[in-house]
Amino acid sequence: MKTITSNPNEGNVGFQIAPMLDVIFVIMLFFMAMVGQVKIEQELNTQLPGSAETKGQQDFVDESIITIAEDGEVALNDDIMDSPDSTTLTQLKGTLMRLKENADAAKTPAVVTIVSDATARYSRTIDVLNALSVAGITNVTFTIAEQN
């Protein structure tokens, strides 16, 4: 049997410069094509948010919270108003009117959040909304009380 001896230098062709030049030309072509896109991005009119400077003391708006319980009991800032059977809510209306007058005098909006129990009657929420309407309060948000 004949043994074949291989020369270790026979398969090694050395460092090839031609494929490296091809890769460099492709990368250069890519960057030349992307230069046009960069100019377009610089022309976009965008304003990034920055820090705002205030010219005086900022007053935060007080929020009043009206809670409606499952049995129809209505409370304004944890003070119980009227009876659960009252549909006119006269005490709540009077308190809300004073709240609106005070907010107007202070030149701040009157903000009210209604926190209703998930099982409270819908008609009770309408009664509270009617009281807010009579008082002239329009900044109203709704939420449901968390279940324990």
N, C-alpha and C positions, 0 to 999 in steps of 0.2 A: 504494500500500500504506500501510496505516495503522500507525504506530509507537505502541507502547504504552509509555508512560513510567510507571514505578512510583514511588510515594512511599516513601522509605526508612523512614518512621515508620508506614507502613500495616500491616505484619505484626508488629510488635513490640508485644506486649500488656503488657510491663513485668514486674516481679517479682510472681509469684503466691504469695500467702501461704496459700491454702487447701490446696494439696498439701503444703506444709511442715508445716502443722498436722496433717495426716493421718499423715505420717511420724513426727512427734513422739509422737502418741498411740499408734501401733503400737509404738514403742520403749519408751514408758512402760508399756504393757500387758505387753510381754515382761519387763521388769525386775520388775514387780509379781508376775508368775507365778513368776519364779525365786526370789523371796524365800522362799517356802515350802520350796523344795528346799534352800536353804542351811541352814535350821534343822535339817533331817533329817540333813545331813552332819555337823553339829556334835555330834549326839547319838551318833555312832558311837564305841564304846569301842575305841580303838586305842592301842597303845603303840609308840612309835618306839624303835629301838635307840639306846642312848647309850653313853657310855664307862663301863666297869666299873672300880671302884676295887679294888685288891688290898690285902690286909692283911699282906703279907709277900712274901718271895721265892717266885717260882713256879719249880718244877722241871719241866723238860721231860723227857718220857719218852724213854729211849734205845730205839732200834729196832734189833733184830738182824735181819740179812738172811741167809737161807739160799738159796744158789744151787744149782741142779741143772743140771749140764752135759749135753750130748747123750749122752756115754758113760756117764752114771749117776753121775758123781763129785759128791759133796755137799760143800759148803763152808759154814761158818758164819762170817760176817764175814771172808771171804777166807782162812780157815784150813780146809784140807782135812780132812774127817772120814771115818774108815773107808775101806774099799776100795769101788770101784764095784760089786763083786759082792755085798757084804754086804747082806742084807735086814733084819737086826736093828738095824743102826746103833748099836751099843753106845756108842761114843765120843760120838756126837751126843746120845744119850739122857742120858748122864752130864753133858755140858756144859749141856744144856737144863735138867736138874734143878737144877744149881748156879745157872743164870741165874734160874730161877723162885724159888729160895730167897733169892737176893740181892734180887730185886724185892719179894718179900713182906716181907723185913726192912726194906727202904727204904719200904715202903707205897706202891709205884708199880706200875702194871700192866706185865707183861712183854709187849711187842709184838714180833711176828715177821712179817716179810714173806718170802714164798717167791717167788723169782725163778727161773722155770723156762725152760729153752731150749725153743723151739717144737717141736723134734723129739725131746725127751727122752721116755722111756717114762712112761706114766701110772702104772704100778705103782711107779716110783721116788718119785713124788709121794705115793702112798699110804703108802710106807715112812716118808717124812718126817712125814706127818700122824700116823702111829702113834707116832713118837718124840715128837712134840709132845703127843699125848694122854697118853702115859705120864708126861711131865714136868708135865702139868696146865696147859699154856699154852693159853688159849682165844682170845686176841686175835691172830688170824692173818689176813693179807691175801695175795692172790695177784696175780702179774703175770707177764708173759712178757718174756724178755730181748729187747732191741732187736736187729733184724737189721742187720748191717753192709752 
